[in-house]
Amino acid sequence: MQAPLFTEQQHMRQWWLQLVLAVPAILVIWALVQQLVFGVNFGNNPMSDMSLFLMAALVFGLSGLLWTANLKTEYTAKHLQYRFFPFHWKDQHLNWSEVKQATLLRYRPIKDYGGWGLRYSVKNGKAFNVSGSLGLRIETKGGKKILFGTQDPEAIRKVFKELKLSLKDELKK
């Protein structure tokens, strides 16, 4: 196994996502306390206790899934290794020999890919992005387009320079 030249691990911890997850969690906790502790039915058409438990499990399960979601990219002399947990259980590899073009760029997550996460766009291909708007877009010799979000474009520049790989750098314009 080769030692990575650069490793980046990113988590989905944006404040707005935390807020979106917190509101339903607080509401479910409030409903559980009202209905199970104080014996006051929650709402005009209250759920059964079992349905309320299932709703809580769904809300906290989804929150836990998003809280643990992370993108790990490792740049080695041979390939780019990546895993977007929990969608990839094993590391994925993209050999440098398969790369037709690599571009460091600023992109628009919502307009170009429909948001953050594991995304797909007919025009732009796949995206693995967690936050921000900086990325490495790779086009393979087979015509696939893949974007990897990054918080450290300078480290990627250094990797490409060290490996003597061609990198189109649209961030320096």
C-alpha positions in Angstrom: 0.0 0.0 0.0 1.3 3.4 -1.0 1.6 6.3 1.4 -0.8 9.1 0.4 0.7 12.4 -0.8 -2.4 14.2 0.5 -5.4 13.0 2.5 -8.5 15.1 3.0 -11.6 14.2 5.1 -14.6 16.4 5.0 -17.8 16.2 7.1 -21.3 17.6 6.5 -21.3 20.0 9.4 -22.8 23.2 7.9 -24.8 25.4 10.3 -27.9 25.4 8.1 -27.9 21.6 7.9 -27.6 21.4 11.6 -30.6 23.7 11.9 -32.6 21.6 9.4 -31.8 18.5 11.4 -32.4 20.1 14.8 -36.0 21.4 14.1 -37.6 18.0 13.5 -35.5 16.4 16.2 -36.7 19.0 18.8 -40.3 18.6 17.6 -40.2 14.8 17.9 -38.7 15.0 21.4 -41.3 17.5 22.4 -44.1 15.2 21.1 -42.6 12.2 22.9 -42.4 14.0 26.2 -45.9 15.5 25.9 -47.5 12.2 24.9 -45.5 9.6 26.9 -44.4 11.5 30.0 -47.3 13.9 30.5 -50.1 11.9 28.9 -51.2 14.8 26.7 -51.9 13.8 23.1 -49.7 15.7 20.7 -51.7 17.6 18.0 -55.3 17.5 16.9 -55.0 14.1 15.3 -52.3 12.4 17.5 -50.2 9.5 16.4 -50.2 6.3 18.3 -47.3 5.8 20.7 -45.8 3.2 18.4 -46.1 5.5 15.4 -44.4 8.3 17.4 -41.5 6.0 18.3 -41.2 5.0 14.6 -41.2 8.7 13.6 -38.5 9.4 16.2 -36.4 6.5 14.9 -36.7 7.8 11.4 -35.8 11.4 12.3 -32.8 10.4 14.5 -31.7 7.7 12.0 -31.6 10.2 9.1 -29.9 12.8 11.4 -27.3 10.2 12.4 -26.8 9.3 8.8 -26.1 12.9 7.7 -24.0 13.5 10.8 -21.7 10.6 10.0 -21.5 11.2 6.3 -18.0 12.1 5.2 -15.9 12.3 2.1 -12.4 11.0 2.3 -10.0 11.5 -0.6 -6.4 10.2 -0.7 -4.0 11.2 -3.5 -1.2 8.7 -4.1 1.4 8.3 -6.8 -0.8 5.7 -8.5 -4.4 6.9 -8.1 -7.0 9.0 -6.4 -8.7 6.9 -3.7 -12.0 8.0 -2.4 -14.9 7.0 -0.2 -18.1 8.8 0.5 -19.4 7.1 3.7 -22.1 5.7 4.1 -22.7 5.4 0.3 -19.4 3.6 -0.3 -18.5 0.9 2.1 -15.2 0.2 0.4 -12.6 2.6 -1.1 -13.0 3.5 -4.7 -10.0 4.1 -7.0 -9.4 6.3 -10.0 -6.0 5.6 -11.6 -4.1 8.6 -12.9 -3.6 6.6 -16.2 -7.4 6.8 -16.7 -7.5 10.6 -16.4 -7.9 12.6 -19.7 -8.2 16.0 -18.0 -8.1 17.3 -14.4 -9.4 20.8 -13.6 -9.2 22.7 -10.3 -12.3 25.0 -10.3 -15.0 26.9 -8.5 -18.4 25.4 -9.1 -22.0 26.2 -8.1 -23.2 23.2 -6.0 -26.9 23.9 -6.3 -27.0 25.1 -9.9 -24.4 22.6 -11.3 -25.3 19.5 -9.3 -28.5 20.2 -7.3 -26.7 20.6 -4.0 -24.2 18.8 -1.8 -23.6 15.1 -1.2 -23.4 12.3 -3.7 -25.0 14.0 -6.7 -25.4 13.5 -10.4 -26.0 15.9 -13.3 -26.6 14.9 -16.9 -24.4 17.8 -18.1 -21.7 17.7 -15.4 -21.5 14.1 -14.3 -21.1 12.8 -10.8 -20.1 15.0 -7.8 -18.9 14.0 -4.4 -19.1 17.2 -2.4 -19.7 18.0 1.3 -19.4 21.7 1.6 -18.0 24.8 -0.2 -17.7 25.4 -3.9 -14.1 24.4 -4.7 -13.4 21.1 -6.5 -11.3 18.9 -8.7 -13.1 17.9 -11.8 -11.8 14.9 -13.6 -12.7 13.7 -17.0 -11.7 10.1 -17.7 -10.5 8.8 -21.1 -13.9 6.9 -21.1 -15.8 10.2 -21.0 -16.9 10.1 -17.4 -16.9 13.4 -15.4 -16.4 13.3 -11.7 -16.1 16.2 -9.3 -14.5 15.9 -5.9 -15.1 18.8 -3.5 -12.1 20.1 -1.6 -11.2 22.6 1.1 -7.5 22.6 0.2 -6.9 23.3 -3.5 -3.2 24.3 -2.7 -2.5 20.7 -1.6 -4.0 19.3 -4.8 -1.8 21.7 -6.8 1.3 20.3 -5.0 0.2 16.7 -5.6 -0.2 17.3 -9.4 3.1 19.2 -9.5 4.9 16.4 -7.6 3.5 13.7 -9.9 4.1 15.8 -13.0 0.4 15.5 -14.0 -1.3 18.1 -16.1 -3.8 20.2 -14.1 -5.9 23.0 -15.6 -6.2 25.6 -12.8 -9.2 27.8 -13.2 -8.9 29.1 -9.6 -5.7 31.1 -10.5 -7.5 33.2 -13.2 
